[in-house]
């Protein structure tokens, strides 16, 4: 079980990883042509295009993961 202190540590780690470009952040509203390609007990994977381009990406999104579980993913 995670505590509020643990959650804060993981949250700061995630924010730093994004700000220092270790993890690329994409605004969800920029995805188009979403097509579910897989689902499981923790979440789904969708095939999407980035904005109005031909760039194809896979987006994984979870149902109810904690910040700790996301960081450890």
C-alpha positions as CSV (number, residue, x, y, z in Angstrom):
1,X,0.0,0.0,0.0
2,X,1.4,3.4,-0.9
3,X,1.3,6.4,1.4
4,X,0.9,10.1,0.6
5,X,4.6,10.6,1.0
6,X,5.3,7.8,-1.5
7,X,2.8,9.2,-4.0
8,X,4.5,12.6,-3.7
9,X,8.0,11.1,-4.4
10,X,6.7,9.2,-7.5
11,X,4.7,12.2,-8.7
12,X,7.8,14.5,-8.5
13,X,9.9,11.8,-10.2
14,X,7.4,11.6,-13.1
15,X,7.2,15.4,-13.4
16,X,11.0,15.6,-13.5
17,X,11.3,12.8,-16.1
18,X,8.8,14.6,-18.4
19,X,10.5,18.0,-17.9
20,X,13.9,16.6,-18.6
21,X,12.6,14.7,-21.7
22,X,13.3,11.2,-20.3
23,X,9.6,10.6,-20.9
24,X,7.8,12.2,-23.8
25,X,4.5,13.8,-22.9
26,X,1.7,14.1,-25.5
27,X,-1.5,15.9,-24.8
28,X,-4.3,13.4,-25.3
29,X,-6.4,15.8,-27.3
30,X,-3.8,15.7,-30.1
31,X,-4.6,12.0,-30.9
32,X,-6.9,11.2,-33.7
33,X,-8.2,8.1,-35.4
34,X,-8.2,6.1,-32.2
35,X,-8.6,2.3,-32.8
36,X,-8.5,-0.1,-29.9
37,X,-6.0,-2.9,-30.6
38,X,-5.7,-4.7,-27.3
39,X,-7.3,-4.7,-23.8
40,X,-6.5,-6.5,-20.6
41,X,-7.1,-6.4,-16.9
42,X,-5.0,-3.3,-16.3
43,X,-6.0,-1.2,-19.3
44,X,-6.1,-0.8,-23.1
45,X,-3.8,-0.1,-26.0
46,X,-5.0,2.0,-28.9
47,X,-3.5,2.8,-32.3
48,X,-3.7,6.6,-32.9
49,X,-2.5,9.3,-35.3
50,X,-0.7,12.4,-33.9
51,X,-2.7,15.5,-34.8
52,X,-3.1,15.9,-38.6
53,X,-0.1,13.8,-39.5
54,X,0.6,10.3,-40.7
55,X,2.6,9.6,-37.5
56,X,1.1,6.4,-36.0
57,X,1.6,5.8,-32.3
58,X,0.4,3.2,-29.8
59,X,-1.1,4.6,-26.6
60,X,-1.4,2.6,-23.5
61,X,-3.8,3.8,-20.9
62,X,-4.8,2.2,-17.6
63,X,-8.0,1.7,-15.7
64,X,-7.0,2.5,-12.1
65,X,-3.2,2.4,-11.6
66,X,-1.6,4.3,-8.8
67,X,1.2,6.8,-9.6
68,X,3.7,4.2,-8.2
69,X,2.4,1.5,-10.6
70,X,2.7,3.9,-13.5
71,X,6.3,4.9,-12.7
72,X,7.2,1.2,-12.3
73,X,5.5,0.3,-15.6
